[in-house]
Amino acid sequence: MKKLIASTAVLLIIGGTNIVAYASPTTILTTTPGTTTQEIKAEEEAKEQQDTLKIITPNRDVVVSDSNMVLAFTAPEGTTVTIEVYYNTSVATSRQNYVEAYDPIEVKVGALQRGWAEVELRKGLNKIDFTAVYKNGIRDVISRIIEVKDIDEVKKQVEKGIANTSSTDAIRSITSTESKQ
């Protein structure tokens, strides 16, 4: 009876370890049983995205009511990220004329692979350029347009947008904005 219980416990322990390793001359891949090739491809794509600049905040072009904004991003260790803030001086709404707001902010990404910076935006349209220079010398530029409005203006815009659109149009606009990202 003791041998039966001991052997059952050993089999449960061996069966409980779900890691299987596959190897080929070019890659080594560790997966758990039941992992599909789509999941493996998704993991590889996620790893590739970690090797580039990714803006966390703001994650898209936005309208805000506060002129102070904390920018957050991730990039590989050793990457130098330069943040340049521009504001629009054009009176015409159809054409923008961006002028540099102040000296660029330079952030060296460390071991945590995260970077932060706080910027002061002006009322109206602002453009923020994130320029990453990786260790290998490759440059990557991501831009965001941030519009700073008074809280009353934002409320009016939201109310106007809700009153003039049907629910299906609102859903279409939301899904089209998400698919562009």
N, C-alpha and C positions, 0 to 999 in steps of 0.2 A: 504494500500500500504506500509506503514511504517513497519507494522508487518511482511509482506511478505519479505521485504528486510532484516529486522533484523533476521528473522528465517533462511533465505537463508545464511546470513553471518555466523550464528552460525553453521549451517550444514557444510559449507565449512571449518570452523576452526576445527570442530571435525573430518571431513573427511581428513583434511590435516595432522593430527598426525598419522604417520604410524607405531608406535611402539606397538608391541603386546608382552606380556610376557607369557611364558609357564613355569610351575613349576612342579617338581616331587620331591619326598622325597630326592633324591640324588643330583640333579643338578637344577640350575635355568638358563634358557636360554632366552635371549632377542633377538628377531629377527624382521626384517621388513617383511611385507607381500611379498610373492613371493620368499622368501629365500628357496633354496633347501637343502636337506640333504647333498649333496656334498659340498656346500658352508659352511655349518656348520662344517663338518669334516675338511675342509681346515682351517677354523678359529681355531679349536681346535689344529690341527697340528702346526699351526703358533705359538700358545701360548706355546705349548710344546717346540718348537725350541727356544723360547725366554728364556727358563729355562736352556739352555745349552750354552756352549762356541761356538761362531760363529766367524770365521775369516773373516773380511771384506777386508783387504788389507794385503798380497796378497791373492786373493780368490782362486788361484790354483798355481801349479808349473809354474814358468815363467822364461824367459830369459830377462835380463835387461842390460842396458849399464851404469847405474849410481850405484856406490857402496853404496850410502846413501839411506836408505829405511825407510819410516815411516810405522809402523805396526799399524793396527787398528782392534779392535775386540769388540764384545759385549758379556756380560755375566751377570748373575743375580747379584744383589747387594750383597756385602759381599764376593764375590768370590775372591780368590787370584790366579792370573795368573802369572806363572813363564815362562819367555822367555829365551830359551837357544839357542845360535847361534854357529854352528859348520862349519868348512871349510874342504874341501877335501884335504888330503895330498898325495893321491895316484897318481902315474903317469899313471898307467894303466886305460884305459877308461872303462873296463869291471867290475872293482871292486873299490869300494870307501872305504876310510879310513878317517872317520870324526874325527876331533880333536876340542875340545872346543875352541872357539875364545877368549872369555873373560868371566868374571863372569856373572852368570845369572841375568836377570833383573826381579824384582818382582813388580807387579802392583796390587794394591788392588782396586777392582771395587766398585765405589760409587753409589749414587742414580741415576745418569744418565745412568747406566748400560753400559758404554762405557769405553774403555781403549786405550791408545796410547803409543807407544814407538818408538824411532828412533834408528836404528842399523847401524853399519858400516860393510859392507860385503867385502870379498876379491874377487879378480878376480878368476874365476873358479866356481866350485860347492860349494854351501853353503846350509846348512840344518838348518831350524829354527823349534824348538819344542816349542809348546805352551802347558803348563801343567796347567790345571785349577783344583783347589781344592775348591769345593763348601762348603757351610755352613754345610751341612750334612756329610761332610768328603769324599764324592765320588770324585774320580780323573778322569779327562778326558784329553787325549793327542791328539793333532793334529799337524802333521808335514807338512812342505812345503819345497820343493827343489827350490832354486833360483840360477840360473846360471848367473854370471856377465861376460859379454864379452865386448870388444871394439865395438864401433859403426860400424866400418868397418866389423868386423866379423859377426855382426848381419845382416848387409845388404847382405853380401855374402851368409849367411845361408838362408835368405828369398829368394833371387834371385835363389839360387840353388834349393830350395824347390819348387818355382813356375815353374822353367824351367823343372824340372823332373817329375812333376805330372800333370795329366789331371785335368780338372775342376771337374769331378765326384769324383776322388780320394780326391781332396781338400775338397769337401763338405762332403764326408764320414769321413775324419779325423776330421773335425770341429764338426760334429754331434756326433761322437764317444767320443770326448773329453768332450763335454757338457753332454752327457748321463752318463759319469763316475762320474760327480760331483753330 
